[in-house]
Amino acid sequence: QVQLVESGGGLVQPGGSLRLSCAASKSILGANAMGWYRQAPGKQRELVAIIMRFGNTNYVDSVKGRFTISRDDAKNTVYLQMNSLKPEDTAVYYCNIQWGTLGNHWGQGTQVTVSS
């Protein structure tokens, strides 16, 4: 049974920063892709950032230059550093890791609220 535990969400003022963490119960060394998604009320879940097995990354246009995805293989953890946060970044953020043999797994979600 694979578990992903997210942390780091919360309430922050516009312009502030948060760092989300996603700790996996299995090694992420063999994962094909690790991503962060978000879902705002009344909207579909969207891919925010993804880091592939060999380190290449991709971001949705709205967060480019503000968010950074990274990984720590020794800690089996994926991070999302979010800077210059805007109210439109408010959403529940979900971690997703895709393994070839272990399958596709999601975290439980963490709320990020950007408001003054």
C-alpha positions as CSV (number, residue, x, y, z in Angstrom):
1,Q,0.0,0.0,0.0
2,V,1.5,3.3,-1.1
3,Q,0.7,6.4,0.9
4,L,1.4,10.0,0.0
5,V,1.2,12.5,2.9
6,E,1.1,16.2,2.0
7,S,1.8,19.1,4.3
8,G,2.6,22.8,4.2
9,G,-0.6,24.3,3.2
10,G,-2.3,27.2,5.0
11,L,-3.4,30.8,4.8
12,V,-1.0,33.4,3.4
13,Q,-1.2,37.0,2.3
14,P,-0.8,37.9,-1.4
15,G,2.8,38.1,-2.2
16,G,3.7,35.5,0.4
17,S,5.3,32.1,0.1
18,L,4.6,28.5,1.1
19,R,6.4,25.3,0.6
20,L,4.3,22.1,0.1
21,S,5.8,18.7,0.8
22,C,4.7,15.3,-0.3
23,A,6.2,12.4,1.6
24,A,5.9,9.0,-0.1
25,S,5.9,5.7,1.8
26,K,7.9,4.1,-1.1
27,S,11.1,5.1,-2.8
28,I,10.5,7.7,-5.5
29,L,13.8,6.8,-7.3
30,G,11.9,4.6,-9.8
31,A,8.9,6.9,-10.3
32,N,8.2,8.0,-13.8
33,A,6.7,11.3,-12.9
34,M,5.8,13.4,-9.8
35,G,3.4,16.2,-10.0
36,W,1.4,18.8,-8.1
37,Y,-2.2,19.5,-9.1
38,R,-4.7,21.9,-7.8
39,Q,-8.5,22.2,-7.7
40,A,-10.3,25.5,-6.9
41,P,-14.0,25.5,-6.0
42,G,-16.1,25.0,-9.1
43,K,-13.2,24.3,-11.3
44,Q,-11.5,21.2,-12.8
45,R,-8.3,19.8,-11.3
46,E,-5.3,21.2,-13.2
47,L,-1.7,20.2,-13.4
48,V,0.5,22.9,-11.8
49,A,4.0,21.4,-12.0
50,I,5.6,18.1,-12.9
51,I,9.1,16.7,-12.5
52,M,10.0,13.7,-14.6
53,R,12.2,10.7,-13.7
54,F,15.4,12.2,-15.1
55,G,14.7,15.7,-13.6
56,N,13.1,17.7,-16.4
57,T,10.3,19.9,-15.2
58,N,7.2,21.6,-16.6
59,Y,4.8,24.2,-15.3
60,V,1.4,25.7,-16.1
61,D,1.9,29.1,-17.6
62,S,0.2,30.9,-14.7
63,V,2.9,29.8,-12.2
64,K,6.0,30.0,-14.3
65,G,8.7,32.0,-12.5
66,R,6.8,31.8,-9.2
67,F,6.6,28.1,-8.4
68,T,9.4,25.5,-8.3
69,I,9.0,21.8,-8.1
70,S,11.9,19.7,-6.7
71,R,12.5,16.3,-5.2
72,D,14.7,14.8,-2.4
73,D,15.2,11.1,-3.3
74,A,16.8,10.3,0.1
75,K,13.7,11.5,1.9
76,N,11.2,10.2,-0.7
77,T,9.7,13.7,-0.8
78,V,8.5,16.0,-3.5
79,Y,8.3,19.7,-2.9
80,L,6.5,22.7,-4.4
81,Q,8.0,26.1,-3.5
82,M,5.4,28.7,-4.1
83,N,6.4,32.4,-4.1
84,S,4.6,35.6,-5.0
85,L,1.3,33.9,-4.2
86,K,-1.9,35.4,-5.7
87,P,-5.5,35.0,-4.6
88,E,-6.1,33.0,-7.8
89,D,-3.6,30.4,-6.5
90,T,-6.2,29.5,-3.8
91,A,-7.1,25.8,-4.2
92,V,-6.7,22.4,-2.7
93,Y,-3.3,21.1,-3.9
94,Y,-2.8,17.4,-4.5
95,C,0.4,15.4,-5.0
96,N,0.5,12.7,-7.6
97,I,3.3,10.1,-8.2
98,Q,3.3,7.7,-11.0
99,W,5.3,4.5,-10.7
100,G,5.5,1.9,-13.4
101,T,5.0,-1.1,-11.2
102,L,3.3,0.5,-8.1
103,G,0.8,2.4,-10.2
104,N,-0.6,5.9,-9.9
105,H,-1.2,7.4,-6.5
106,W,-2.6,10.6,-5.0
107,G,-2.2,12.4,-1.7
108,Q,-5.2,13.6,0.4
109,G,-4.8,17.2,-0.6
110,T,-3.8,20.3,1.3
111,Q,-5.6,23.6,1.3
112,V,-3.8,26.8,0.2
113,T,-5.6,30.0,0.8
114,V,-4.2,33.3,-0.4
115,S,-6.1,36.2,1.1
116,S,-5.5,39.5,2.9
